Amino acid sequence: MEKQTIEFEGVPVGIVVPDEDRLKFIAVKFHVIGLDGQHFRNPEEVKTAIGHLLGKERRPHVA
């Protein structure tokens, strides 16, 4: 696992960095600061948590 930028609705909101066998979220935008320092299994789990935090359910992208 390597560090990875996390985007939500097309805006970079944080990064995840490996922390033992999980990913630690580091917020770079104030509106997601409530998740700063939390651990997740994968980037998709982070995005789902951001959606819950912001009161927005993630919908699959349809092209």
Secondary structure by P-SEA (a helix, b strand, c coil): ccbbbbbccccccbbbbbcccbbbbbbcccccccccccccccaaaaaaaaaaaaccccccccc
